[in-house]
Amino acid sequence: MTAKIKRKSVRTSRKASVSPFSIYWTKGNYLFLFGGVLLLILGYILLSVGNWYSTTSLYFAPIVLFAVYVIIFPLAIMFAKRNKPKVEEEKVD
């Protein structure tokens, strides 16, 4: 007679994979990123307003876009909370 082969069950329990961003990205990072996206949209809206030679298109929109790309997005990536060392208070009885 033939030997019976045990089959492994298809349903195996897998560990939930943890996102690598959960370690580095905090709520503050996401707020900077979301604010940057909103300002980016505002910059492109300002760029499209009026004629191509208008003050808004030539001066304000490039300043907003430059600030978003050079300041806010890198800040969103590199922002980290500083862990302050906990000072233990001595109890006097």
C-alpha positions as CSV (number, residue, x, y, z in Angstrom):
1,M,0.0,0.0,0.0
2,T,1.0,3.6,-0.5
3,A,2.0,5.8,2.3
4,K,-0.2,8.8,3.1
5,I,1.5,12.2,2.8
6,K,0.5,14.8,5.3
7,R,-0.3,18.1,3.7
8,K,0.4,21.3,5.4
9,S,-2.5,23.6,5.8
10,V,-2.7,26.5,3.4
11,R,-3.8,28.8,6.2
12,T,-0.7,29.6,8.1
13,S,-0.5,32.4,10.5
14,R,1.7,35.2,9.3
15,K,3.1,37.9,11.5
16,A,1.7,41.4,10.7
17,S,4.5,43.3,9.0
18,V,5.4,46.5,10.6
19,S,5.9,49.5,8.4
20,P,9.5,50.8,8.4
21,F,8.1,54.3,8.4
22,S,6.4,53.9,11.8
23,I,9.8,54.1,13.5
24,Y,10.9,57.3,11.9
25,W,7.8,59.1,10.9
26,T,5.7,60.7,13.6
27,K,2.6,62.8,13.6
28,G,4.7,65.9,13.2
29,N,6.3,64.6,10.1
30,Y,3.0,63.8,8.5
31,L,1.7,67.3,9.5
32,F,4.7,68.9,7.8
33,L,4.2,66.7,4.7
34,F,0.4,67.4,4.5
35,G,1.0,71.2,5.0
36,G,3.7,71.1,2.3
37,V,1.3,69.4,-0.2
38,L,-1.4,72.0,0.6
39,L,1.1,74.8,0.0
40,L,2.3,73.1,-3.1
41,I,-1.2,73.1,-4.5
42,L,-1.6,76.7,-3.5
43,G,1.7,77.6,-5.3
44,Y,0.5,76.0,-8.5
45,I,-2.9,77.7,-8.2
46,L,-1.1,81.1,-7.8
47,L,1.1,80.2,-10.8
48,S,-2.0,79.8,-13.0
49,V,-3.8,82.9,-11.8
50,G,-3.8,85.9,-14.1
51,N,-1.6,86.5,-17.1
52,W,1.8,85.1,-17.5
53,Y,3.4,88.4,-16.6
54,S,1.3,89.1,-13.6
55,T,2.9,89.8,-10.2
56,T,1.3,86.7,-8.7
57,S,2.6,84.4,-11.4
58,L,6.1,86.0,-11.5
59,Y,6.8,86.7,-7.8
60,F,4.6,85.1,-5.3
61,A,4.1,81.6,-6.8
62,P,7.8,80.9,-7.3
63,I,8.5,82.0,-3.7
64,V,5.9,79.7,-2.3
65,L,7.0,76.7,-4.5
66,F,10.6,77.3,-3.6
67,A,9.8,77.3,0.1
68,V,7.8,74.1,-0.2
69,Y,10.5,72.2,-2.2
70,V,13.5,73.5,-0.4
71,I,12.3,74.0,3.2
72,I,9.1,72.2,4.0
73,F,9.6,68.9,2.3
74,P,13.1,68.3,3.6
75,L,11.9,69.4,7.1
76,A,9.1,66.8,6.9
77,I,11.7,64.2,6.1
78,M,14.3,65.2,8.7
79,F,12.1,66.4,11.5
80,A,12.5,64.3,14.7
81,K,11.5,64.9,18.2
82,R,14.3,65.4,20.6
83,N,14.1,63.0,23.5
84,K,14.8,65.0,26.6
85,P,16.5,63.1,29.3
86,K,14.3,62.5,32.2
87,V,15.4,64.2,35.4
88,E,14.7,62.1,38.4
89,E,13.6,64.1,41.4
90,E,14.8,63.0,44.8
91,K,12.2,62.5,47.4
92,V,12.9,63.9,50.8
93,D,11.0,62.3,53.6
